[in-house]
Amino acid sequence: MNKRMNIPYLDFSGMHDPMREELDAAWKRVMDREWFILGEEDRAFEEEFAAWCGSRYCIGVGNGLDALRLILLAAGIGQGDEVLVPANTFIASALAVSYVGAKPVLVDPDRETALITPEEAEKRLTPRTKAIMVVQLYGRVADMEGFKSLAEKHHLLLLEDAAQAHGAVQNGKRAGTFGTAAGFSFYPGKNLGALGDAGAVVTDDGDIAEKVRKLGNYGSSRKYYHDFTGVNSRLDELQAAVLRAKLPHLEDWMKARRAIAAAYETGIRNEHLRLLKKDEGNGYYTFPVFTARRDELLTYLENLGIHCQIYYPVPIHLQKAYADLGYRKGDFPAAEELAETGLSIPLYPGMTEEQVRYVMDALNEYAPGEKE
Ligand SMILES: Cc1ncc(COP(=O)(O)O)c(C=O)c1O
């Protein structure tokens, strides 16, 4: 290895530094206007993000979890209903289902893609199944044609958790536009991130859009008149202004992500490491590598100054929070394997070629059982 480097898992400076003036202007605009909730920035961002996705409506909400929760509420899913959710997703996908009183029913992913398939999902259907929440995990897009057919065949609602998939595409369509509605997160580290918590619902369905908008604003569209027992989950003006400043850069950032991922996909050559199957439309929110001795690889890379993340160390069915679902170890073998062997390596706009090379060299020189 060459000279030791220090490579964070994520570094915002490559995105934020070149646009610092635009960010400063965005928050100043909000300060000067003195309007902080449900104002011009929110409305403008909603229009701009809907257009960017290729969707009719966008409703800004407080975070990605609320986006999913409000979609389910708006769709009338609740007590006694079941919703299919991947076993290897971030817990928010399942929590959204639990919060509306429905039951998350888990589906084992395909180990080659880390995504659920229509075939596996179909095995988990019961007469109580009302919806499928497809999670576009790591920025990868599942077989949406297949899911559409499955949903139509069984009269199910098809929803997307697109929290990790801004900019991902399949057959020329962007993630978030394949089902009845989709939830996005703008958590800071996402492909499009706010400077705090933020989220959005994207849909072509006018009824869902209207209901989500009211539900997130205390069940109201006219101040102090309430049609539903809603919640408070709105995209605030400061975050909306920041997101508006960042959105025009997203395409360039996606290009940067794809270029780094392409380098990794061709440059990582080590028989002890497994990569996921290539997905042409991947938004590359994360780039995981898989290996039997994952914790050893993590320590090896940390010792070389390369910082990584594990998405996610414990699958949903083995989380304490979901003990009452009654699942056991061994029930979702692929989810368990991905959790035990996966490690996501640094990938962010602004990463230099030298940094990418350093990460690849480290991975290619990794040999299980050997100390650095
Ligand atoms: C797949 C997935 N779903 C939902 C969420 C929830 O988003 P948020 O953290 O904005 O609530 C996240 C991100 O945190 C996520 O990665």
PDBQT file of the ligand as one rigid body, heavy atoms in Angstrom, charges set to zero:
ROOT
HETATM    1  C1  LIG A 401     -34.876   2.349   3.595  1.00  0.00    +0.000 C 
HETATM    2  C2  LIG A 401     -35.218   3.480   4.517  1.00  0.00    +0.000 A 
HETATM    3  N1  LIG A 401     -36.497   3.690   4.832  1.00  0.00    +0.000 NA
HETATM    4  C3  LIG A 401     -36.874   4.703   5.618  1.00  0.00    +0.000 A 
HETATM    5  C4  LIG A 401     -35.950   5.578   6.150  1.00  0.00    +0.000 A 
HETATM    6  C5  LIG A 401     -36.425   6.621   7.092  1.00  0.00    +0.000 C 
HETATM    7  O1  LIG A 401     -36.046   7.893   6.767  1.00  0.00    +0.000 OA
HETATM    8  P1  LIG A 401     -35.851   9.010   7.910  1.00  0.00    +0.000 P 
HETATM    9  O2  LIG A 401     -34.585   8.700   8.633  1.00  0.00    +0.000 OA
HETATM   10  O3  LIG A 401     -35.814  10.282   7.160  1.00  0.00    +0.000 OA
HETATM   11  O4  LIG A 401     -37.046   8.916   8.819  1.00  0.00    +0.000 OA
HETATM   12  C6  LIG A 401     -34.588   5.416   5.820  1.00  0.00    +0.000 A 
HETATM   13  C7  LIG A 401     -33.529   6.319   6.273  1.00  0.00    +0.000 C 
HETATM   14  O5  LIG A 401     -33.237   6.661   7.335  1.00  0.00    +0.000 OA
HETATM   15  C8  LIG A 401     -34.213   4.328   5.005  1.00  0.00    +0.000 A 
HETATM   16  O6  LIG A 401     -32.942   4.122   4.697  1.00  0.00    +0.000 OA
ENDROOT
TORSDOF 0
